[in-house]
Amino acid sequence: MSRPDSRTSVLSTTSRQRTSSHPSRPPLESLVYALVPSLAPPKTRAGDAEQERERKDKVKEVMEFCEEIMESRLPSSTPLSASTLPEAARRLLLQSAGSDKALRFGGLWNKLERGRTLASPQPHLQFLLALSRLDPKNALPHTSSAASTLRSGSGKAADPTSSSAVFPSTQEPAASSSRRVLEDTGAINVSPSRWSGKGKSKADVLKAWRTARSQPPFPTHLLLRDTLYLLQGIDGRYVRFDVNEAKGFGGGESEDEVVGIEIVADQAKDGYITTPTRTLLVQLSEMGVTYRRVTDFVQSRQSSGKGSMTEQSLCHFLHHELSEYHRLLALLESQLSLTAPTPATQGEGALEGPRPAEGAGLTLMRLGLWTEEMRLKMRMMNQVVDDAKAAHGGALVSRIHSHTSHGDPFVRRFMDQILEEVSKPFFSTLERWIFSGELHDPFNEFFVQLNPEASLREGRISPYHSGDAGFEGGAPDVGGGSDEAGKVWEKKYVFVKGMVPGFVSEDFGKKIFSTGRSLNFIRYSCQDTDWIETQAKLANAGQALKYSDLAGLERSIDDAYSIASQRLLEIFFDKFVLLDHLRALKSYLMLGAGDFTELLMEALAPRLSKQAISLYRHHLTSDLESAIRGSNAQYDNPDILRRLDARVLEYSHGELGWDCFALEYKVEAPLNAVLDAKAMAEYDRLFHHLWRLKRVESALTQGWMRVTSGSRMFEKLPTLSNDWHHCRIVQAEMVHFLRQLQAFCQLEVIECSWQSLVDFTSKREGDLDALIQAHRTYLSRVVRKALLLGSKRDKEEILLDLVRDALDYVLQFRDATDDLYGWSLGEATRLDRERDAERGLYSAPSRVDDAERSFAQLSSIRERVRACSINFQDRVVSICHLAAAHADLDIRFLAIRLAFNGHYSLRKSSVKGTSSRSTRG
């Protein structure tokens, strides 16, 4: 506790040692010469008088500074050790507060050390002890300074413990530390009468000291006047904005960059501006910078007249806040009039002039406190202005919403106010979209936007609906005509993810997107305008959508989505009987109607067996109508039957009619939203595959009678040993392969997939997107399984190509068996003629009577039959092996049914070499 006294005694001892050599010098001066040798007097008397006077002034200034340091008596900040700190605190309590509080402190300290409340309680106790008024180091002494002791040559210091433990501001005027400093410092020529009254603050002491040294403070009212100018974004007389001239200054399109403030006052003449005052001016000038930016933004948008709806709402809000800012400036101006000195009191005696009553007038500190909230507002408005320059529409709303996640309630409330105003155009567009299905967005601010490619078709706008031009001649909201209704649902509007506000999730935004699309599709493609208008009137009668009611927004959108989706599904299933059209596609293009398919195949077979160039569309249409009238198809809905049509595809030279015949099913709006061009192309692909299977089945059925029963009469021919038996075995394999393939396509693929689609449509859940996706899933599953497509893109149709090769070999085998039957009939006739000649009967000669030529034909037919059987078996073996390793479980089961008895697996090794040879051939 006696650290200051020990320091004083050390200094005194050093001074006495120095005084022995120079008895005429004061001890402090000798100490200065010892520590700063450059200030010591020269050893020789020769020298300039001006330099000697300057040296003495510096020595005097250093001595005054040392006196001030010794008079301060600052307490030591060295902390006590962890072991002595609790004992020191307990001793202070025992001396000042009594034994009871000391004992209580001991108990509490033991609990803190044993418990886990504080990890290290010693620093907390050190801090509390430093703040305690019980510590003598925290009390300023009354006694005279050590500097007077040194000047008198005495080495004894006053006892610091004799000072009273009170703050200077609570002491009596006679004991004021500020007054004592001025009285003890003889170097400062200040009259003590000017410091009568209570103790002065350190700022007042410093101000008086600088005034005494011809450094008066800058007049406060002038700084306040310039500060008010700065708050308005205007340069003051003494304080100006420091502008970076790299971006230009003044008007034009280049924007000024303010990097701080610049003091242009002559401080030597007008007064000194302290560093804390400069810092305060910089903080206050921030409002002026933000005011200039916000004002420039509002004026530029209002003068151009090209701002979007969101920017106009933002400018309206900023204009209102700037009005409040101007009102605040007016109040500050009125307070400044109470602070500014009158002309009679200005001049040298302005500092001593009459001051306003306490609590009245304006100071820089009060100006900072009174404008604190407005400073935060201006800072946030500046952030919003920067966001508005970088984004617009929903993206701007999203950026502003990101600022609402702030820990300061004031910032959060103010951002909510901004967002409430800025989001009004968004909610206005949202209401019309989810309640009427109309998009009024002339500036593309909504996250749903019109796709320009969907409204144009071959360079012309659809005449189906002119649409609503929106606000101020914006982009027209055109509807789709019947020629483009298939793409209206998917391509008329686009979902812009970047424009979705932050308070709307992406899934919720897609629900809004689907709701408006459903209503728009009902209005323009389904021609159900009355229902839309009724729903819009009911919705407008409710509460308006706004940012402050996000829970109500979610409920309204959920209800609108459910109503619009259910209505659209009802129109498709009830009014346009979509399920009947899907069933017709299954019956006719997937050959599900067996009687119709058999009659059509029977009627078209003679025509399709000819060259494709000989086909005529009216002949095919006539055969189609005959098949419809002769089957149960005649009882179907006439609207469905009129959509069926036969057509001839593009063909090349030499192709047969089987290769270019197609059955067509015509759809129009709005059905082509589900049955689009891609879906109909998949149906055509399925029809060609199933039609080929049906054609091979028909050919194999017709040849089966000859091979099975008609060939029995030729078995006794001597030249035919086992040919017909071999043909019957191969034909049985082909029939088994074909029946299994057809059963797989019709029963396990088409019927099972159809049942899944029917189960989904019976629930009527989701929207039109869900229905389209369900139909695509159904069609994709049928195509992938029926065509035996693989998962690898480069080997997708390897199984399909093998099946087509196998079917081609079946047709070649049928032609070979027909030739074998014809040869057998001719050989039997030749043998009959030979027997007739032996009996003496005469018959007309024929070309088949040539035995050598006949045997040559038989060898050729045998080779064809053998090649067809081997190649067919080779393809079936490959199909079984590839299908057994397929990723699809149903196709693996098909491989099991094709090779149910292990016949093809036994032939694997023997056929492998033949397969490679036949592939090369």
Buried (B, 14 or more C-beta within 10 A) or exposed (E): EEBBBEBBBEBBEBBEEBBEEEEEBBBBBBBBBEEEEEBBEEEEEEEEEEEEEEBEEEBEEBBBEBBBEBBBBEBEEEEBEEEEBBEBBBEBBBEBEEEEEBEEBBEEBEEBEEEEEEEEBBEEBBEEBEEBEBBBBBBBBBBEBBBBBBBEEEBEBBEBEEBEBBEBEEBEEEBBBBBBBBBBBEEBEBEEEEBEEBBBEEEEBEBBBBBBEEEBBBBBBBBBBBBBBBBBBBBBEBBBBEBEEEEBEEEEEEEBBBEBBEBEBEBEEBBBBBEEBBEBBBBBBBBBBBBBBBBBBBEBBBEEEEBBBBBBBBBBBBBEBBEEBEEBBEEBEEBBEEBBBEEEBEEEEBBEEEEEEEEEBBBBEBBBEBBEEBBBBBBBBBBBBEBBEEBBBBBBBBBBBEBBEBEEEEBBEBBBBBBBBBBBBBBBBBBBBBBBBBBBBBBBBBBBBBEEEBBEBEEEBBEBBEBBBBEEEBBBBBBBBEBBBBBBBBBBBBBBEEBBBBBBEEEBBBBBBBBBBBBBBBBBBBEBEEBBEEBBEEBEEEEEBEBEBEEBBEEBBEBBBEBBBBBBBEBBBEEBBBBBBBBBBBBBBBBBBEEBBBBBBBBBBEBBEEEBEEBEEEBBBEBBBBBBEBBEBEEBEEEBBEBBBBEBEEBEEEBBBBBBBBBBBEBEBBBBBBBBEEBBEBBBEBBBBBBBBBBBBBBBEEBBEBBBEBBEEBEEBEBBEEBBEBBBEBBEBBBBBBEBBBEBBBEBBBBEBBEEBEEBBEEBEBBBBBBBEBBBBBBBBBBBBBBBBBEEEEEBBBBBEBBBBBBBBBBBBBBBBBBBBBBBBBBBBBEEBEEEEEEEEEEEEEEBBEEEEBEEBBEEBBEBBBBBBBBBBBBBBBBBBBBBEBEBEBBEBBBEBBBEEEBBEEBBEEBEEBBEEBEEE
